[in-house]
Amino acid sequence: MRHSTREQGFTLIELLVVLVIIGILAGYVGPKIMGRPEEAKRTMTKAQISGLETALESYKLDNGVYPSTEQGLQALVEAPSTGKLPPKWRDGGYMKKGKVPKDPWNREYIYLSPGIHSDFDIISYGADGESGGEGTDADINNWEIE
């Protein structure tokens, strides 16, 4: 039996090439992600609002109405005990993780039903936490999300 004297593995040159490629990618992608934390939060807010809209649609399919403003989004995780009680509230609720998310700035979403702009309105006041604003402080509203 002949044994190969050549060891299996990577050479120093191969490892350096891989490290250079990773460095180039990190240098290109890192600033794009890390340099825009507020933009990332706004994108996450839009995704969360879309998820809340889906849960509200499921609630309405089961119960014929959306939760009232008084019942709030909490009606998606706990059967309401006030207002018009849902006749077919789903065991386990309507949110995948069993809780209503807060916006990325750690504040509750504003929920109105009936809404001013549609059957219901969901609003995050953005970075400043106040109604109105521009740029990163601008409100994020479900009726404006495409």
C-alpha positions in Angstrom: 0.0 0.0 0.0 1.2 3.4 -0.9 0.5 6.3 1.3 0.3 9.8 -0.1 2.7 12.1 1.5 0.6 15.1 0.6 -1.6 16.3 3.5 -5.1 17.2 2.8 -6.2 20.8 3.7 -6.0 24.4 2.7 -2.8 26.2 1.9 -2.1 29.6 3.4 -2.6 31.3 0.1 -6.1 29.7 -0.3 -7.1 30.9 3.2 -5.8 34.4 2.6 -7.8 34.6 -0.7 -11.0 33.6 1.2 -10.3 36.1 3.9 -9.7 38.9 1.4 -13.0 38.0 -0.4 -14.9 38.1 3.0 -13.2 41.4 3.8 -14.4 42.9 0.6 -17.9 41.7 1.1 -18.0 42.9 4.7 -16.7 46.3 3.6 -19.4 46.6 0.9 -22.4 45.1 2.8 -21.6 46.2 6.3 -21.9 50.0 5.8 -25.1 49.5 3.8 -26.7 47.7 6.7 -25.1 49.3 9.7 -25.2 52.8 8.3 -29.0 52.8 8.1 -30.4 51.6 11.4 -33.4 53.9 11.2 -34.3 52.8 7.7 -34.1 49.2 8.9 -36.4 50.0 11.8 -38.9 51.6 9.4 -38.8 48.5 7.1 -39.4 46.3 10.1 -42.3 48.4 11.2 -43.9 48.0 7.8 -43.5 44.2 8.0 -44.9 44.1 11.5 -47.9 46.2 10.4 -48.5 43.8 7.5 -48.5 40.9 9.9 -50.9 42.6 12.2 -53.2 43.3 9.2 -53.1 39.6 8.3 -54.0 38.6 11.9 -56.9 41.1 11.9 -58.2 39.7 8.7 -58.2 36.2 10.2 -60.0 37.6 13.3 -62.7 39.1 11.1 -63.1 35.9 9.1 -63.7 34.0 12.4 -65.8 36.6 14.1 -67.5 38.8 11.5 -66.0 42.0 12.8 -62.6 43.5 13.7 -61.7 44.1 17.3 -62.9 47.5 18.5 -60.5 50.3 19.4 -61.3 49.6 23.1 -60.4 45.9 22.7 -57.3 46.8 20.8 -54.7 44.6 19.2 -54.6 42.6 22.4 -57.7 40.9 21.1 -55.4 39.1 18.8 -53.8 37.2 21.6 -56.4 37.2 24.4 -60.2 36.8 23.9 -61.8 40.1 24.6 -63.9 40.5 27.7 -65.4 43.9 26.9 -67.4 45.3 24.0 -68.8 42.9 21.3 -67.5 39.5 22.3 -66.1 37.4 19.5 -68.3 34.3 19.0 -65.5 32.1 17.5 -62.3 33.4 18.9 -59.5 31.0 17.9 -57.8 29.0 20.6 -54.2 30.3 20.8 -55.1 33.6 19.3 -54.1 35.1 16.0 -50.5 36.0 16.5 -47.8 33.4 15.8 -45.8 34.0 18.9 -48.7 34.7 21.2 -48.0 38.3 21.7 -48.6 41.6 20.0 -45.2 43.1 18.9 -44.2 46.6 19.8 -42.7 48.8 17.1 -38.9 48.8 16.8 -38.8 51.9 19.1 -40.4 49.7 21.8 -43.8 51.5 21.7 -47.3 50.1 21.3 -48.9 50.4 17.9 -51.9 52.7 17.8 -55.0 50.8 16.6 -58.4 52.4 15.6 -61.4 50.4 14.6 -63.3 51.7 12.7 -60.4 53.6 11.3 -60.4 57.0 9.7 -58.8 55.7 6.5 -60.1 52.2 6.3 -61.9 49.5 8.4 -59.0 49.8 10.8 -56.0 52.0 11.1 -52.6 50.9 12.6 -50.0 53.6 13.3 -46.5 53.8 14.5 -45.3 57.3 15.3 -41.8 56.6 14.1 -38.5 57.5 15.8 -39.8 60.5 17.8 -42.9 58.8 19.1 -45.1 61.8 18.3 -47.7 62.3 15.6 -46.5 63.8 12.4 -42.9 64.4 11.6 -40.6 64.0 8.7 -37.8 61.6 7.7 -37.2 59.0 10.4 -39.7 60.8 12.6 -42.5 60.4 10.1 -45.5 58.2 11.1 -45.9 54.8 9.5 -49.5 54.1 8.7 -51.0 50.9 7.4 -53.1 52.7 4.7 -49.9 54.1 3.2 -48.0 50.8 3.0 -47.9 49.3 -0.5 
